[in-house]
Amino acid sequence: MSEIIGFADTINSANSDVTDFDNINNLSNAFREDTVLSSYDQEEILKNAPNQEDGYFLVKKRA
């Protein structure tokens, strides 16, 4: 336990005045606007499904 406390003391004594690492990748905005894209028709997607019902894939329940 004393080694853990010693390690925590080492971390607490580290110089925390430096804040240059806040934006190390120089990213100003990593987000983008959502774009709505068209998809396949539901019937087209399900036409080859071996098991389907009411527009959904039917799958076996896992035990």
FIKOL-447326 format. One record per residue: x, y, z of N, C-alpha, C, O, CB in turn. Coordinates in Angstrom, 2 decimals. Glycine has a CB too. Layout:
BEGIN
<pt n_u="X" n_v="Y" n_w="Z" ca_u="X" ca_v="Y" ca_w="Z" c_u="X" c_v="Y" c_w="Z" o_u="X" o_v="Y" o_w="Z" cb_u="X" cb_v="Y" cb_w="Z"/>
...
//
This chain:
BEGIN
<pt n_u="0.83" n_v="-1.19" n_w="0.00" ca_u="0.00" ca_v="0.00" ca_w="0.00" c_u="0.87" c_v="1.26" c_w="0.00" o_u="0.52" o_v="2.27" o_w="-0.61" cb_u="-0.94" cb_v="-0.01" cb_w="1.21"/>
<pt n_u="2.00" n_v="1.18" n_w="0.68" ca_u="2.86" ca_v="2.36" ca_w="0.75" c_u="3.44" c_v="2.71" c_w="-0.63" o_u="3.68" o_v="3.88" o_w="-0.92" cb_u="4.01" cb_v="2.13" cb_w="1.75"/>
<pt n_u="3.66" n_v="1.69" n_w="-1.48" ca_u="4.15" ca_v="1.96" ca_w="-2.84" c_u="3.09" c_v="2.70" c_w="-3.66" o_u="3.43" o_v="3.60" o_w="-4.43" cb_u="4.54" cb_v="0.65" cb_w="-3.54"/>
<pt n_u="1.84" n_v="2.35" n_w="-3.49" ca_u="0.75" ca_v="3.03" ca_w="-4.21" c_u="0.65" c_v="4.47" c_w="-3.76" o_u="0.51" o_v="5.37" o_w="-4.59" cb_u="-0.60" cb_v="2.31" cb_w="-3.99"/>
<pt n_u="0.72" n_v="4.68" n_w="-2.47" ca_u="0.65" ca_v="6.06" ca_w="-1.94" c_u="1.86" c_v="6.85" c_w="-2.41" o_u="1.73" o_v="8.03" o_w="-2.76" cb_u="0.59" cb_v="6.05" cb_w="-0.39"/>
<pt n_u="3.03" n_v="6.23" n_w="-2.44" ca_u="4.23" ca_v="6.90" ca_w="-2.94" c_u="4.09" c_v="7.28" c_w="-4.40" o_u="4.51" o_v="8.37" o_w="-4.81" cb_u="5.45" cb_v="6.01" cb_w="-2.76"/>
<pt n_u="3.50" n_v="6.40" n_w="-5.21" ca_u="3.28" ca_v="6.70" ca_w="-6.62" c_u="2.31" c_v="7.86" c_w="-6.77" o_u="2.53" o_v="8.74" o_w="-7.60" cb_u="2.75" cb_v="5.46" cb_w="-7.36"/>
<pt n_u="1.23" n_v="7.86" n_w="-5.97" ca_u="0.26" ca_v="8.97" ca_w="-6.02" c_u="0.93" c_v="10.28" c_w="-5.62" o_u="0.65" o_v="11.32" o_w="-6.21" cb_u="-0.94" cb_v="8.68" cb_w="-5.10"/>
<pt n_u="1.81" n_v="10.24" n_w="-4.64" ca_u="2.53" ca_v="11.46" ca_w="-4.24" c_u="3.42" c_v="11.95" c_w="-5.37" o_u="3.56" o_v="13.16" o_w="-5.57" cb_u="3.36" cb_v="11.20" cb_w="-2.98"/>
<pt n_u="4.04" n_v="11.03" n_w="-6.11" ca_u="4.89" ca_v="11.40" ca_w="-7.24" c_u="4.07" c_v="12.11" c_w="-8.31" o_u="4.50" o_v="13.13" o_w="-8.85" cb_u="5.59" cb_v="10.16" cb_w="-7.84"/>
<pt n_u="2.90" n_v="11.57" n_w="-8.60" ca_u="2.02" ca_v="12.20" ca_w="-9.59" c_u="1.56" c_v="13.56" c_w="-9.11" o_u="1.55" o_v="14.52" o_w="-9.88" cb_u="0.81" cb_v="11.30" cb_w="-9.89"/>
<pt n_u="1.19" n_v="13.67" n_w="-7.84" ca_u="0.72" ca_v="14.95" ca_w="-7.30" c_u="1.81" c_v="16.01" c_w="-7.29" o_u="1.50" o_v="17.20" o_w="-7.36" cb_u="0.19" cb_v="14.75" cb_w="-5.89"/>
<pt n_u="3.07" n_v="15.60" n_w="-7.21" ca_u="4.15" ca_v="16.59" ca_w="-7.16" c_u="4.63" c_v="17.00" c_w="-8.56" o_u="5.50" o_v="17.86" o_w="-8.68" cb_u="5.33" cb_v="16.03" cb_w="-6.37"/>
<pt n_u="4.07" n_v="16.41" n_w="-9.61" ca_u="4.47" ca_v="16.76" ca_w="-10.97" c_u="4.06" c_v="18.19" c_w="-11.29" o_u="3.06" o_v="18.69" o_w="-10.76" cb_u="3.84" cb_v="15.78" cb_w="-11.98"/>
<pt n_u="4.83" n_v="18.84" n_w="-12.15" ca_u="4.55" ca_v="20.21" ca_w="-12.55" c_u="3.29" c_v="20.22" c_w="-13.42" o_u="3.26" o_v="19.61" o_w="-14.50" cb_u="5.75" cb_v="20.83" cb_w="-13.31"/>
<pt n_u="2.26" n_v="20.89" n_w="-12.96" ca_u="1.01" ca_v="20.94" ca_w="-13.71" c_u="0.73" c_v="22.33" c_w="-14.27" o_u="-0.39" o_v="22.62" o_w="-14.67" cb_u="-0.15" cb_v="20.50" cb_w="-12.83"/>
<pt n_u="1.75" n_v="23.17" n_w="-14.30" ca_u="1.58" ca_v="24.53" ca_w="-14.83" c_u="1.53" c_v="24.54" c_w="-16.36" o_u="1.00" o_v="25.48" o_w="-16.95" cb_u="2.71" cb_v="25.43" cb_w="-14.34"/>
<pt n_u="2.08" n_v="23.52" n_w="-17.00" ca_u="2.15" ca_v="23.46" ca_w="-18.46" c_u="0.81" c_v="22.99" c_w="-19.01" o_u="0.31" o_v="21.94" o_w="-18.62" cb_u="3.30" cb_v="22.53" cb_w="-18.92"/>
<pt n_u="0.24" n_v="23.77" n_w="-19.93" ca_u="-1.04" ca_v="23.41" ca_w="-20.54" c_u="-0.94" c_v="23.32" c_w="-22.05" o_u="-1.96" o_v="23.37" o_w="-22.74" cb_u="-2.12" cb_v="24.41" cb_w="-20.15"/>
<pt n_u="0.28" n_v="23.20" n_w="-22.59" ca_u="0.47" ca_v="23.16" ca_w="-24.04" c_u="-0.10" c_v="21.91" c_w="-24.68" o_u="-0.27" o_v="21.88" o_w="-25.90" cb_u="1.94" cb_v="23.25" cb_w="-24.35"/>
<pt n_u="-0.41" n_v="20.89" n_w="-23.91" ca_u="-0.87" ca_v="19.63" ca_w="-24.48" c_u="-2.38" c_v="19.62" c_w="-24.73" o_u="-2.90" o_v="18.61" o_w="-25.21" cb_u="-0.51" cb_v="18.50" cb_w="-23.56"/>
<pt n_u="-3.08" n_v="20.70" n_w="-24.43" ca_u="-4.53" ca_v="20.73" ca_w="-24.62" c_u="-4.96" c_v="20.48" c_w="-26.06" o_u="-6.00" o_v="19.86" o_w="-26.29" cb_u="-5.08" cb_v="22.05" cb_w="-24.17"/>
<pt n_u="-4.18" n_v="20.94" n_w="-27.03" ca_u="-4.54" ca_v="20.80" ca_w="-28.42" c_u="-3.34" c_v="20.33" c_w="-29.21" o_u="-2.88" o_v="21.01" o_w="-30.13" cb_u="-5.08" cb_v="22.13" cb_w="-28.99"/>
<pt n_u="-2.82" n_v="19.16" n_w="-28.85" ca_u="-1.58" ca_v="18.69" ca_w="-29.47" c_u="-1.74" c_v="18.34" c_w="-30.94" o_u="-0.75" o_v="18.31" o_w="-31.67" cb_u="-1.06" cb_v="17.49" cb_w="-28.73"/>
<pt n_u="-2.96" n_v="18.06" n_w="-31.39" ca_u="-3.17" ca_v="17.72" ca_w="-32.80" c_u="-3.63" c_v="18.91" c_w="-33.63" o_u="-3.92" o_v="18.76" o_w="-34.82" cb_u="-4.18" cb_v="16.61" cb_w="-32.91"/>
<pt n_u="-3.70" n_v="20.07" n_w="-33.03" ca_u="-4.12" ca_v="21.30" ca_w="-33.71" c_u="-5.48" c_v="21.17" c_w="-34.37" o_u="-5.70" o_v="21.69" o_w="-35.46" cb_u="-3.09" cb_v="21.69" cb_w="-34.74"/>
<pt n_u="-6.39" n_v="20.49" n_w="-33.72" ca_u="-7.75" ca_v="20.35" ca_w="-34.23" c_u="-8.60" c_v="21.50" c_w="-33.72" o_u="-8.62" o_v="21.79" o_w="-32.53" cb_u="-8.36" cb_v="18.99" cb_w="-33.82"/>
<pt n_u="-9.29" n_v="22.16" n_w="-34.63" ca_u="-10.15" ca_v="23.24" ca_w="-34.19" c_u="-11.58" c_v="22.76" c_w="-34.01" o_u="-12.30" o_v="23.24" o_w="-33.13" cb_u="-10.11" cb_v="24.40" cb_w="-35.18"/>
<pt n_u="-12.00" n_v="21.79" n_w="-34.84" ca_u="-13.33" ca_v="21.22" ca_w="-34.71" c_u="-13.29" c_v="19.84" c_w="-35.35" o_u="-13.15" o_v="19.72" o_w="-36.57" cb_u="-14.41" cb_v="22.14" cb_w="-35.38"/>
<pt n_u="-13.40" n_v="18.80" n_w="-34.54" ca_u="-13.31" ca_v="17.44" ca_w="-35.05" c_u="-14.68" c_v="16.91" c_w="-35.46" o_u="-14.78" o_v="15.77" o_w="-35.91" cb_u="-12.70" cb_v="16.52" cb_w="-34.00"/>
<pt n_u="-15.71" n_v="17.71" n_w="-35.33" ca_u="-17.05" ca_v="17.26" ca_w="-35.65" c_u="-17.44" c_v="17.70" c_w="-37.06" o_u="-16.85" o_v="18.62" o_w="-37.62" cb_u="-18.06" cb_v="17.80" cb_w="-34.63"/>
<pt n_u="-18.42" n_v="17.04" n_w="-37.61" ca_u="-18.94" ca_v="17.42" ca_w="-38.91" c_u="-20.45" c_v="17.41" c_w="-38.85" o_u="-21.04" o_v="16.82" o_w="-37.95" cb_u="-18.43" cb_v="16.47" cb_w="-40.03"/>
<pt n_u="-21.05" n_v="18.06" n_w="-39.79" ca_u="-22.51" ca_v="18.07" ca_w="-39.86" c_u="-23.01" c_v="16.71" c_w="-40.31" o_u="-22.37" o_v="16.05" o_w="-41.13" cb_u="-23.00" cb_v="19.18" cb_w="-40.82"/>
<pt n_u="-24.13" n_v="16.28" n_w="-39.78" ca_u="-24.75" ca_v="15.03" ca_w="-40.22" c_u="-25.28" c_v="15.20" c_w="-41.63" o_u="-25.87" o_v="16.23" o_w="-41.96" cb_u="-25.87" cb_v="14.60" cb_w="-39.25"/>
<pt n_u="-25.08" n_v="14.18" n_w="-42.44" ca_u="-25.58" ca_v="14.19" ca_w="-43.81" c_u="-26.52" c_v="13.00" c_w="-43.98" o_u="-26.14" o_v="11.86" o_w="-43.74" cb_u="-24.41" cb_v="14.14" cb_w="-44.84"/>
<pt n_u="-27.74" n_v="13.28" n_w="-44.40" ca_u="-28.71" ca_v="12.22" ca_w="-44.64" c_u="-28.48" c_v="11.65" c_w="-46.03" o_u="-28.48" o_v="12.39" o_w="-47.02" cb_u="-30.17" cb_v="12.74" cb_w="-44.49"/>
<pt n_u="-28.28" n_v="10.35" n_w="-46.10" ca_u="-28.07" ca_v="9.68" ca_w="-47.38" c_u="-29.23" c_v="8.75" c_w="-47.65" o_u="-29.83" o_v="8.20" o_w="-46.73" cb_u="-26.73" cb_v="8.90" cb_w="-47.38"/>
<pt n_u="-29.53" n_v="8.58" n_w="-48.92" ca_u="-30.61" ca_v="7.66" ca_w="-49.26" c_u="-30.16" c_v="6.23" c_w="-49.01" o_u="-28.98" o_v="5.92" o_w="-49.07" cb_u="-31.05" cb_v="7.86" cb_w="-50.73"/>
<pt n_u="-31.13" n_v="5.37" n_w="-48.74" ca_u="-30.84" ca_v="3.98" ca_w="-48.44" c_u="-31.62" c_v="3.10" c_w="-49.41" o_u="-32.39" o_v="3.60" o_w="-50.23" cb_u="-31.19" cb_v="3.64" cb_w="-46.98"/>
<pt n_u="-31.41" n_v="1.81" n_w="-49.29" ca_u="-32.17" ca_v="0.87" ca_w="-50.10" c_u="-33.60" c_v="0.79" c_w="-49.58" o_u="-33.85" o_v="1.07" o_w="-48.40" cb_u="-31.50" cb_v="-0.52" cb_w="-50.11"/>
<pt n_u="-34.51" n_v="0.40" n_w="-50.42" ca_u="-35.89" ca_v="0.19" ca_w="-50.04" c_u="-35.97" c_v="-1.02" c_w="-49.12" o_u="-35.23" o_v="-1.99" o_w="-49.30" cb_u="-36.79" cb_v="0.00" cb_w="-51.29"/>
<pt n_u="-36.84" n_v="-0.97" n_w="-48.14" ca_u="-36.98" ca_v="-2.05" ca_w="-47.17" c_u="-37.29" c_v="-3.39" c_w="-47.83" o_u="-36.73" o_v="-4.41" o_w="-47.45" cb_u="-38.06" cb_v="-1.70" cb_w="-46.16"/>
<pt n_u="-38.16" n_v="-3.38" n_w="-48.80" ca_u="-38.50" ca_v="-4.62" ca_w="-49.50" c_u="-37.30" c_v="-5.18" c_w="-50.26" o_u="-37.11" o_v="-6.39" o_w="-50.32" cb_u="-39.66" cb_v="-4.39" cb_w="-50.47"/>
<pt n_u="-36.50" n_v="-4.29" n_w="-50.84" ca_u="-35.29" ca_v="-4.71" ca_w="-51.56" c_u="-34.30" c_v="-5.39" c_w="-50.60" o_u="-33.68" o_v="-6.39" o_w="-50.95" cb_u="-34.63" cb_v="-3.50" cb_w="-52.26"/>
<pt n_u="-34.16" n_v="-4.84" n_w="-49.42" ca_u="-33.23" ca_v="-5.41" ca_w="-48.44" c_u="-33.71" c_v="-6.78" c_w="-47.97" o_u="-32.91" o_v="-7.70" o_w="-47.81" cb_u="-33.08" cb_v="-4.47" cb_w="-47.23"/>
<pt n_u="-35.00" n_v="-6.93" n_w="-47.76" ca_u="-35.55" ca_v="-8.16" ca_w="-47.19" c_u="-35.86" c_v="-9.25" c_w="-48.22" o_u="-36.22" o_v="-10.36" o_w="-47.83" cb_u="-36.79" cb_v="-7.84" cb_w="-46.43"/>
<pt n_u="-35.73" n_v="-8.96" n_w="-49.51" ca_u="-36.18" ca_v="-9.92" ca_w="-50.51" c_u="-35.41" c_v="-11.24" c_w="-50.46" o_u="-35.97" o_v="-12.27" o_w="-50.83" cb_u="-36.05" cb_v="-9.33" cb_w="-51.87"/>
<pt n_u="-34.18" n_v="-11.25" n_w="-50.02" ca_u="-33.40" ca_v="-12.49" ca_w="-49.93" c_u="-33.29" c_v="-13.03" c_w="-48.51" o_u="-32.57" o_v="-14.00" o_w="-48.27" cb_u="-32.02" cb_v="-12.25" cb_w="-50.48"/>
<pt n_u="-33.99" n_v="-12.42" n_w="-47.58" ca_u="-33.93" ca_v="-12.89" ca_w="-46.19" c_u="-34.71" c_v="-14.19" c_w="-46.06" o_u="-35.87" o_v="-14.26" o_w="-46.46" cb_u="-34.50" cb_v="-11.82" cb_w="-45.22"/>
<pt n_u="-34.09" n_v="-15.22" n_w="-45.51" ca_u="-34.79" ca_v="-16.50" ca_w="-45.39" c_u="-35.97" c_v="-16.43" c_w="-44.41" o_u="-36.97" o_v="-17.12" o_w="-44.60" cb_u="-33.82" cb_v="-17.57" cb_w="-44.95"/>
<pt n_u="-35.85" n_v="-15.62" n_w="-43.39" ca_u="-36.91" ca_v="-15.49" ca_w="-42.39" c_u="-37.19" c_v="-14.01" c_w="-42.14" o_u="-36.31" o_v="-13.26" o_w="-41.70" cb_u="-36.53" cb_v="-16.20" cb_w="-41.07"/>
<pt n_u="-38.40" n_v="-13.60" n_w="-42.42" ca_u="-38.79" ca_v="-12.21" ca_w="-42.21" c_u="-40.26" c_v="-12.15" c_w="-41.84" o_u="-41.04" o_v="-13.05" o_w="-42.16" cb_u="-38.51" cb_v="-11.35" cb_w="-43.48"/>
<pt n_u="-40.61" n_v="-11.08" n_w="-41.15" ca_u="-42.01" ca_v="-10.89" ca_w="-40.77" c_u="-42.24" c_v="-9.42" c_w="-40.50" o_u="-41.47" o_v="-8.78" o_w="-39.79" cb_u="-42.38" cb_v="-11.75" cb_w="-39.52"/>
<pt n_u="-43.29" n_v="-8.88" n_w="-41.07" ca_u="-43.69" ca_v="-7.48" ca_w="-40.85" c_u="-42.56" c_v="-6.49" c_w="-41.12" o_u="-42.44" o_v="-5.47" o_w="-40.44" cb_u="-44.19" cb_v="-7.29" cb_w="-39.43"/>
<pt n_u="-41.72" n_v="-6.79" n_w="-42.13" ca_u="-40.66" ca_v="-5.86" ca_w="-42.49" c_u="-39.40" c_v="-5.98" c_w="-41.65" o_u="-38.55" o_v="-5.08" o_w="-41.70" cb_u="-41.17" cb_v="-4.48" cb_w="-42.40"/>
<pt n_u="-39.25" n_v="-7.06" n_w="-40.89" ca_u="-38.08" ca_v="-7.25" ca_w="-40.04" c_u="-37.45" c_v="-8.60" c_w="-40.32" o_u="-38.13" o_v="-9.53" o_w="-40.75" cb_u="-38.47" cb_v="-7.14" cb_w="-38.55"/>
<pt n_u="-36.14" n_v="-8.70" n_w="-40.08" ca_u="-35.46" ca_v="-9.99" ca_w="-40.13" c_u="-35.87" c_v="-10.79" c_w="-38.91" o_u="-35.93" o_v="-10.25" o_w="-37.81" cb_u="-33.92" cb_v="-9.81" cb_w="-40.19"/>
<pt n_u="-36.14" n_v="-12.07" n_w="-39.09" ca_u="-36.39" ca_v="-12.95" ca_w="-37.96" c_u="-35.09" c_v="-13.72" c_w="-37.69" o_u="-34.52" o_v="-14.32" o_w="-38.60" cb_u="-37.60" cb_v="-13.93" cb_w="-38.24"/>
<pt n_u="-34.66" n_v="-13.68" n_w="-36.46" ca_u="-33.45" ca_v="-14.40" ca_w="-36.07" c_u="-33.75" c_v="-15.28" c_w="-34.88" o_u="-34.67" o_v="-15.01" o_w="-34.11" cb_u="-32.29" cb_v="-13.42" cb_w="-35.75"/>
<pt n_u="-32.96" n_v="-16.34" n_w="-34.74" ca_u="-33.16" ca_v="-17.24" ca_w="-33.61" c_u="-32.70" c_v="-16.56" c_w="-32.32" o_u="-31.73" o_v="-15.81" o_w="-32.30" cb_u="-32.39" cb_v="-18.56" cb_w="-33.83"/>
<pt n_u="-33.42" n_v="-16.84" n_w="-31.27" ca_u="-33.06" ca_v="-16.33" ca_w="-29.94" c_u="-31.87" c_v="-17.12" c_w="-29.43" o_u="-31.86" o_v="-18.35" o_w="-29.50" cb_u="-34.27" cb_v="-16.42" cb_w="-28.94"/>
<pt n_u="-30.88" n_v="-16.43" n_w="-28.92" ca_u="-29.72" ca_v="-17.09" ca_w="-28.35" c_u="-30.07" c_v="-17.65" c_w="-27.00" o_u="-30.82" o_v="-17.04" o_w="-26.23" cb_u="-28.52" cb_v="-16.14" cb_w="-28.25"/>
<pt n_u="-29.52" n_v="-18.79" n_w="-26.71" ca_u="-29.80" ca_v="-19.44" ca_w="-25.42" c_u="-28.99" c_v="-18.83" c_w="-24.31" o_u="-29.10" o_v="-19.26" o_w="-23.16" cb_u="-29.52" cb_v="-20.93" cb_w="-25.49"/>
//
